[in-house]
Amino acid sequence: MSERKLLMIPGPTNVAPLVLRALSRPTLAHTDPQFVETFKETLDNLKKVFMTKHEVFAIAGSGTLALEIGLANIIEPGDKVLNIVMGYFGDYFVKISKAHGGVPTVLDILWGKCAKPDQVKDALEKEDYKAVTITHVDTSTGAVNPVREIAQIVHENSDAFYIVDTVCSLGGLEVRADDWHIDACVSGSQKCIGVPPGLALISVNDRVLNLLESRKTPVSFWYGDLKNWLPVMKDPSKYFATPAVNMIYSLSESLKAILAEGLETRFRRHHIMAEAFRSALGGLKVKLVADLNCAADTLTAAYYPDGIEDLAFRNGMRQCGIVVAATIGPIKGKGFRVGHMGNVSQNDIMSTIGSIEVTLKRLDYNFNAGAGLAAAQQKLL
Ligand SMILES: Cc1ncc(COP(=O)(O)O)c(C=O)c1O
């Protein structure tokens, strides 16, 4: 039983057996022509997922490294940065801005809400920024920012570099790096991409590459300096630091599966799963953290009904074989979070809802048994 837990947290997500098996293939030399070929093909496929014709990078590290690389390569000490923050992870960019000598201005959005393009326009009218950072989906609240509309505002009203955290969206929600003028799009392997944690995924456009040539100061951390990685990503037979060979195999398999499913089909699947899950919570009268008009299709955060205690609920779910996550930051202990991204299926959704019902009943929450399952079914017909 213990090996059969269903991971319904907002990352890492359930990894497909084929993708997992790739990790146990013999580790080739990173210079072996066979590996070099796989790496090349994987980067080409990654470009398709980022929807970019520009440069992509797959570097050993977690999503946080991708955020830091994106920002640190663009800003220099004293540069002003507009950080759009609507949750826990938006704040990462504030911390990273400071760590690399940037001067952050925070556009603070209430938890559960998303930024409005006009708020960004107002902020851009008041100040010239070197960069604007935004989180596509903040995993702490399950809210999704209108990244595309805000991209337009940034593009039309400033010269700022637009840096988007797509850790909780790439491969699950529409992300069009080129069409949306995203200068640096940063992500990770362990959520919608369906690979174990361990790879920072980044795309940057020519504006960023040109900027790297004209910086007055060097990028403040050597491992993350994109100029060191660029020759490798253009030609994976080159060396800067040993690539995570088996993680690249794993990414290779997952990207092939993602492209075989088709991005549009995949986004649609995420939407249907999310709709079913949100409807189920509605049926159970469990309140979402995010406003419905900005609820993300990749995860849902919800508040506990009165009388339900955090650990009792999550342990109860564990007994049903399902792992869900706690809420974090200022809403810690007040709710739970469920990831419905990556390889998530109808079975996963229905069994999670069924187990939520069982657990809530065991904890004496009063509702009509089956109300969540029935509401979800309506969305799955
Ligand atoms: C939106 C978002 N950004 C950044 C991160 C940080 O990524 P990692 O934990 O892989 O470093 C996370 C992690 O959950 C996230 O959800």
The ligand as an SDF file (V2000), in Angstrom:
LIG
                    3D

 16 16  0  0  0  0  0  0  0  0999 V2000
    5.2220   29.2740   -8.8740 C   0  0  0  0  0  0  0  0  0  0  0  0
    6.4700   28.7290   -8.2870 C   0  0  0  0  0  0  0  0  0  0  0  0
    7.6060   29.3840   -8.4630 N   0  0  0  0  0  0  0  0  0  0  0  0
    8.7670   28.9350   -7.9670 C   0  0  0  0  0  0  0  0  0  0  0  0
    8.8110   27.7770   -7.2310 C   0  0  0  0  0  0  0  0  0  0  0  0
   10.1070   27.2830   -6.6820 C   0  0  0  0  0  0  0  0  0  0  0  0
   10.4610   26.1280   -7.3780 O   0  0  0  0  0  0  0  0  0  0  0  0
   11.3780   24.9980   -6.7010 P   0  0  0  0  0  0  0  0  0  0  0  0
   10.6890   24.5370   -5.4730 O   0  0  0  0  0  0  0  0  0  0  0  0
   11.4620   23.9430   -7.7630 O   0  0  0  0  0  0  0  0  0  0  0  0
   12.6810   25.6290   -6.4120 O   0  0  0  0  0  0  0  0  0  0  0  0
    7.6430   27.0600   -7.0050 C   0  0  0  0  0  0  0  0  0  0  0  0
    7.6500   25.8280   -6.2070 C   0  0  0  0  0  0  0  0  0  0  0  0
    6.6490   25.2590   -5.8810 O   0  0  0  0  0  0  0  0  0  0  0  0
    6.4520   27.5450   -7.5540 C   0  0  0  0  0  0  0  0  0  0  0  0
    5.3150   26.8880   -7.3770 O   0  0  0  0  0  0  0  0  0  0  0  0
  1  2  1  0
  2  3  1  0
  2 15  2  0
  3  4  2  0
  4  5  1  0
  5  6  1  0
  5 12  2  0
  6  7  1  0
  7  8  1  0
  8  9  2  0
  8 10  1  0
  8 11  1  0
 12 13  1  0
 12 15  1  0
 13 14  2  0
 15 16  1  0
M  END
$$$$
